[in-house]
Amino acid sequence: MERNKQMVMSRKIRKDKTEVSCVIKYLMFGFNVLFWLVGAVCLAIGLWAWAEKDMFNNIGKLTKISFDPALFFIITGAVIFVICFAGCIGALRENTGLLLFYCLLVGLIFAGQLIVGVLAFIYKDWVKDQIQTQVKNMIVNYREDVDLQNLIDWVQEDWLFCCGVDSYKDWELNMYFNCSSPGIETCGVPSSCCIKKDGTSFVNTQCGHDMMLKKHDFDRTTYIYTTGCIPEGQKWLQSNLIVVASVAVGIAVVQILLLCFAHNLRSDIRAQLAKWRYNRGAL
């Protein structure tokens, strides 16, 4: 009789152990492995870019450059790497401490994104002014950082097809393109402002020279983009609003799903531990 009772209790214990959802567990593990790899790649790219620029020995440059793409990759990659590593190990090993850490960080990031989005909508004029200020600082430091230079060139030449912040004249802020500069680029704009000819994938790197001089008032628009990147960015956002909103909603949905997965998985694990302790005490 006693032996039969023990066998029944043993079957109940084994049954209780299977109540943690394997679907949720491995879905969470799979998603976090994917994002963990993305974070590792971003971190590696950022560290490589910093090493190439010898920024580890020149930390003081950060005070002169308003935005460093390499630093952005390092911070973003490190945050994603740490959070998703906790999610992977927490789900795979059923560690409630790591799952709690994961829930807290993902929840804080989601709340921060929501607050920033609401404040950006309410204070959109202030946000626009701040963006203009930061982009102008980037133009000032255009020649000081190769990654920053490549980013600006990509925005002007391949994405928004623009020049400067509000117009091409903003390049006077840069000491190399200013009309008082003694260099060969004086009163000019970068080659990324140049309009590509039909059927070609390259531009004349010299076409931006002297483009701010009055002698080009009548033919300037045939050689360079004259509209600034802020107005062109607003046009791009309006024409792609559905796509941008869909991506934002998709990211939010993924964050909410992962947060729910982690919370449910942690609750199931805690419930199973409580049952296991109760059953063990009953034996």
TIBAKE-304355 format. One record per residue (C-alpha): residue number from 1; residue in one letter; x, y, z. Coordinates in nm, 4 decimals. Each point is the difference from the previous one (the first is absolute). Layout:
residues N
 num residuo        u        v        w
 NUM       a        X        Y        Z
...
***
This chain:
residues 283
 num residuo        u        v        w
   1       m   0.0000   0.0000   0.0000
   2       e   0.2755   0.2388   0.0957
   3       r   0.1884  -0.0869  -0.3187
   4       n  -0.3045   0.0744  -0.2179
   5       k  -0.0410   0.3357   0.1710
   6       q   0.3611   0.0895  -0.0739
   7       m  -0.0401  -0.1001  -0.3667
   8       v  -0.3080   0.2234  -0.0352
   9       m   0.1814   0.2947   0.1585
  10       s   0.2998  -0.0606  -0.2265
  11       r  -0.2223   0.0112  -0.3083
  12       k  -0.1563   0.3262   0.1233
  13       i   0.3432   0.1541   0.0476
  14       r   0.1061  -0.0989  -0.3517
  15       k  -0.3271   0.1346  -0.1353
  16       d   0.0449   0.3305   0.1847
  17       k   0.3466   0.0443  -0.1498
  18       t  -0.1436  -0.0010  -0.3531
  19       e  -0.2309   0.2981   0.0667
  20       v   0.2637   0.2569  -0.0984
  21       s  -0.0925   0.0816  -0.3604
  22       c   0.2714  -0.1249  -0.2332
  23       v  -0.1451   0.2143  -0.2797
  24       i   0.0406   0.3242   0.1959
  25       k   0.3374  -0.1108   0.1363
  26       y   0.1579  -0.0739  -0.3368
  27       l  -0.1712   0.2857  -0.1836
  28       m   0.1515   0.2390   0.2512
  29       f   0.3344  -0.1751  -0.0253
  30       g  -0.0046   0.0145  -0.3821
  31       f  -0.0978   0.3679  -0.0207
  32       n   0.2642   0.0985   0.2516
  33       v   0.2710  -0.2013  -0.1748
  34       l  -0.0804   0.1878  -0.3207
  35       f   0.0119   0.3426   0.1679
  36       w   0.3061  -0.1038   0.2016
  37       l   0.1849  -0.0673  -0.3264
  38       v  -0.1134   0.3374  -0.1366
  39       g   0.1307   0.1703   0.3151
  40       a   0.3311  -0.1873  -0.0251
  41       v   0.0425   0.1109  -0.3628
  42       c  -0.0800   0.3654   0.0867
  43       l   0.2442  -0.0098   0.2907
  44       a   0.2744  -0.1536  -0.2163
  45       i  -0.0514   0.2600  -0.2746
  46       g   0.0126   0.2853   0.2509
  47       l   0.3152  -0.1286   0.1700
  48       w   0.1686  -0.0604  -0.3348
  49       a  -0.0872   0.3528  -0.1196
  50       w   0.1317   0.1522   0.3226
  51       a   0.3212  -0.1976  -0.0224
  52       e   0.0488   0.1062  -0.3629
  53       k  -0.0359   0.3659   0.1019
  54       d   0.2289  -0.0508   0.3016
  55       m  -0.2752   0.1494   0.2158
  56       f   0.1058  -0.2076   0.3009
  57       n   0.3082   0.2228   0.0227
  58       n  -0.1936   0.3192  -0.0793
  59       i  -0.3053  -0.0062   0.2276
  60       g   0.0144   0.3798   0.0146
  61       k  -0.1318   0.0163  -0.3564
  62       l  -0.3442  -0.0945   0.1308
  63       t  -0.0386   0.3509   0.1413
  64       k   0.0511   0.1482  -0.3485
  65       i  -0.2216  -0.2350  -0.2006
  66       s  -0.3740   0.0219   0.0681
  67       f  -0.0816  -0.3434  -0.1414
  68       d   0.2360  -0.2919  -0.0477
  69       p  -0.1492  -0.2892  -0.2033
  70       a   0.2571  -0.2424   0.1426
  71       l  -0.0969   0.0903   0.3574
  72       f  -0.3675  -0.0383  -0.0924
  73       f   0.0659  -0.3544  -0.1277
  74       i   0.1984  -0.0861   0.3143
  75       i  -0.2682   0.1190   0.2436
  76       t  -0.2923  -0.1467  -0.1973
  77       g   0.1789  -0.3310  -0.0575
  78       a   0.1077  -0.0309   0.3653
  79       v  -0.3537   0.0654   0.1315
  80       i  -0.1600  -0.2502  -0.2410
  81       f   0.2751  -0.2551   0.0707
  82       v  -0.0419   0.0143   0.3798
  83       i  -0.3810  -0.0039  -0.0021
  84       c  -0.0359  -0.2814  -0.2530
  85       f   0.2740  -0.2054   0.1667
  86       a  -0.1992   0.0174   0.3243
  87       g  -0.3141  -0.0981  -0.1905
  88       c   0.1705  -0.2964  -0.1722
  89       i   0.1552  -0.1452   0.3148
  90       g  -0.3038   0.0806   0.2124
  91       a  -0.2336  -0.1855  -0.2380
  92       l   0.2303  -0.2942  -0.0680
  93       r   0.1012  -0.0592   0.3628
  94       e  -0.3373   0.1102   0.1417
  95       n   0.1744   0.2541   0.2211
  96       t  -0.2589   0.2269   0.1627
  97       g   0.2617   0.2580   0.1035
  98       l   0.1215   0.0548  -0.3565
  99       l  -0.3581   0.0069  -0.1290
 100       l  -0.0865   0.2700   0.2552
 101       f   0.3077   0.2001  -0.1068
 102       y  -0.1089  -0.0424  -0.3638
 103       c  -0.3581   0.1117   0.0739
 104       l   0.1180   0.3101   0.1865
 105       l   0.2390   0.1126  -0.2754
 106       v  -0.2395  -0.0653  -0.2884
 107       g  -0.2798   0.1709   0.1937
 108       l   0.2168   0.3052   0.0730
 109       i   0.1082   0.0273  -0.3646
 110       f  -0.3585  -0.0323  -0.1235
 111       a  -0.1218   0.2619   0.2501
 112       g   0.2866   0.2299  -0.0980
 113       q  -0.0845  -0.0326  -0.3695
 114       l  -0.3656   0.0745   0.0719
 115       i   0.0826   0.3073   0.2100
 116       v   0.2462   0.1314  -0.2586
 117       g  -0.2552  -0.0512  -0.2780
 118       v  -0.2748   0.1863   0.1880
 119       l   0.2317   0.2865   0.0997
 120       a   0.1356   0.0242  -0.3561
 121       f  -0.3559   0.0356  -0.1300
 122       i  -0.0961   0.2609   0.2606
 123       y   0.3222   0.2031  -0.0326
 124       k   0.0617  -0.0626  -0.3699
 125       d   0.1210   0.3569  -0.0663
 126       w   0.2613  -0.0299   0.2762
 127       v   0.1042  -0.3420  -0.1330
 128       k   0.0376   0.1451  -0.3492
 129       d   0.2214   0.2808   0.1348
 130       q   0.2156  -0.2523   0.1862
 131       i   0.0385  -0.2152  -0.3103
 132       q   0.0996   0.3041  -0.2046
 133       t   0.2577   0.0979   0.2641
 134       q   0.1484  -0.3489   0.0121
 135       v   0.0175  -0.0328  -0.3793
 136       k   0.1702   0.3386  -0.0238
 137       n   0.2554  -0.1210   0.2557
 138       m   0.0536  -0.3058  -0.2176
 139       i   0.0661   0.2263  -0.2980
 140       v   0.2518   0.1996   0.2051
 141       n   0.1857  -0.3246   0.0844
 142       y  -0.0397  -0.1527  -0.3468
 143       r   0.3747  -0.0405  -0.0572
 144       e   0.0794  -0.0983   0.3593
 145       d  -0.1430  -0.3524  -0.0090
 146       v  -0.0027  -0.2345  -0.2992
 147       d  -0.3101  -0.1907   0.1181
 148       l  -0.1899   0.3244   0.0479
 149       q   0.1088   0.1106  -0.3459
 150       n  -0.1178  -0.3263  -0.1567
 151       l  -0.3349   0.0284   0.1793
 152       i  -0.0616   0.3551  -0.1247
 153       d   0.1075  -0.0933  -0.3526
 154       w  -0.2376  -0.2978  -0.0009
 155       v  -0.2937   0.2143   0.1182
 156       q   0.0675   0.2726  -0.2578
 157       e   0.0967  -0.2161  -0.2964
 158       d  -0.1933  -0.3268   0.0323
 159       w  -0.2968   0.0544   0.2312
 160       l  -0.1529   0.3500   0.0106
 161       f   0.1815   0.1612  -0.2975
 162       c   0.0590   0.3218   0.1901
 163       c   0.2761   0.2386   0.1010
 164       g   0.0506   0.1586   0.3415
 165       v  -0.2584   0.0396   0.2754
 166       d  -0.2462   0.2561  -0.1381
 167       s   0.1890   0.0675  -0.3236
 168       y   0.3419  -0.0387  -0.1637
 169       k   0.1092   0.3258   0.1679
 170       d   0.0325  -0.1832   0.3340
 171       w   0.3337  -0.1357  -0.1197
 172       e   0.1447   0.3428   0.0737
 173       l   0.0034  -0.1209   0.3611
 174       n   0.2820  -0.2380  -0.0849
 175       m   0.3477   0.1542   0.0159
 176       y   0.1099  -0.1737  -0.3200
 177       f  -0.2990   0.1072  -0.2132
 178       n  -0.0378   0.3492   0.1468
 179       c   0.0577   0.2779  -0.2512
 180       s   0.2719   0.1438   0.2233
 181       s   0.1952  -0.3262  -0.0090
 182       p   0.3361   0.0082  -0.1801
 183       g  -0.0354  -0.3611  -0.1215
 184       i  -0.1075  -0.1348  -0.3369
 185       e  -0.3488  -0.0853   0.1331
 186       t  -0.0786   0.3619   0.0897
 187       c  -0.3569   0.1080  -0.0883
 188       g  -0.0807  -0.3542  -0.1032
 189       v  -0.2062  -0.2977   0.1160
 190       p   0.0864  -0.3708   0.0369
 191       s  -0.0222  -0.2198  -0.3082
 192       s  -0.2913  -0.1834   0.1643
 193       c  -0.2109   0.3091  -0.0742
 194       c   0.0580  -0.0475  -0.3729
 195       i  -0.2786  -0.1241  -0.2266
 196       k   0.0787  -0.3252  -0.1792
 197       k  -0.0513   0.0029  -0.3741
 198       d  -0.2635  -0.2328  -0.1437
 199       g   0.1299  -0.3501  -0.0530
 200       t   0.3138   0.0474   0.2102
 201       s   0.0826  -0.1266   0.3475
 202       f   0.2749   0.2521   0.0714
 203       v   0.0437   0.3760   0.0217
 204       n   0.2765   0.2402  -0.0825
 205       t   0.1746   0.0505   0.3350
 206       q   0.0925   0.3546  -0.1050
 207       c  -0.3531   0.1131  -0.0852
 208       g  -0.0599   0.1479   0.3462
 209       h   0.2881   0.2499  -0.0248
 210       d  -0.0986   0.3705   0.0048
 211       m  -0.3732  -0.0872   0.0068
 212       m  -0.0744   0.2634   0.2649
 213       l   0.1372   0.2810  -0.2161
 214       k  -0.2472   0.2399  -0.1634
 215       k   0.1192  -0.0941  -0.3470
 216       h  -0.1861  -0.3311   0.0401
 217       d  -0.3357   0.1550   0.0972
 218       f  -0.1430  -0.0845  -0.3446
 219       d   0.1374  -0.3529  -0.0486
 220       r   0.0455  -0.1267   0.3582
 221       t  -0.3099  -0.2227  -0.0052
 222       t   0.1355  -0.1907  -0.2994
 223       y   0.3116  -0.1072   0.1894
 224       i  -0.0935  -0.0420   0.3686
 225       y  -0.2992  -0.0569   0.2252
 226       t  -0.0938   0.3338   0.1536
 227       t  -0.2719  -0.1099   0.2436
 228       g   0.1059  -0.0879   0.3547
 229       c  -0.0299  -0.3438   0.1575
 230       i  -0.2540   0.1059   0.2654
 231       p  -0.2660   0.1059  -0.2565
 232       e   0.0759  -0.3054  -0.2142
 233       g  -0.0161  -0.2215   0.3077
 234       q  -0.3449   0.1363   0.0844
 235       k  -0.1181  -0.0731  -0.3550
 236       w   0.1415  -0.3525   0.0183
 237       l  -0.1716  -0.0615   0.3338
 238       q  -0.3360   0.1204  -0.1310
 239       s   0.0221  -0.2181  -0.3115
 240       n   0.1117  -0.3070   0.2000
 241       l  -0.2086   0.0564   0.3114
 242       i  -0.1831  -0.3332  -0.0265
 243       v   0.3255  -0.1954  -0.0337
 244       v   0.1665   0.1842   0.2895
 245       a  -0.3077  -0.0421   0.2212
 246       s  -0.0208  -0.3707  -0.0888
 247       v   0.3638  -0.0555   0.0951
 248       a  -0.0472   0.1876   0.3289
 249       v  -0.3127  -0.2012   0.0837
 250       g   0.1771  -0.3234  -0.0976
 251       i   0.2904   0.0731   0.2342
 252       a  -0.2418   0.0854   0.2814
 253       v  -0.1983  -0.3215  -0.0572
 254       v   0.3174  -0.2116   0.0102
 255       q   0.1074   0.1679   0.3249
 256       i  -0.3431  -0.0568   0.1578
 257       l  -0.0057  -0.3650  -0.1114
 258       l   0.3470  -0.0666   0.1403
 259       l  -0.0946   0.1749   0.3227
 260       c  -0.3152  -0.2149   0.0292
 261       f   0.1946  -0.3174  -0.0850
 262       a   0.2594   0.0729   0.2675
 263       h  -0.2619   0.0863   0.2605
 264       n  -0.2126  -0.3100  -0.0702
 265       l   0.3043  -0.2256  -0.0112
 266       r   0.1242   0.1367   0.3316
 267       s  -0.3442  -0.0451   0.1584
 268       d  -0.0212  -0.3603  -0.1257
 269       i   0.3460  -0.0805   0.1317
 270       r  -0.0795   0.1470   0.3398
 271       a  -0.3271  -0.1958   0.0115
 272       q   0.1792  -0.3227  -0.0891
 273       l   0.2635   0.0596   0.2654
 274       a  -0.2730   0.0583   0.2585
 275       k  -0.1776  -0.3222  -0.1031
 276       w   0.3247  -0.1939   0.0013
 277       r   0.0800   0.1183   0.3530
 278       y  -0.3536  -0.0798   0.1153
 279       n   0.0043  -0.3473  -0.1521
 280       r   0.3429  -0.0675   0.1364
 281       g  -0.1179   0.0979   0.3445
 282       a  -0.3061  -0.2225  -0.0382
 283       l   0.2243  -0.2965  -0.0699
***
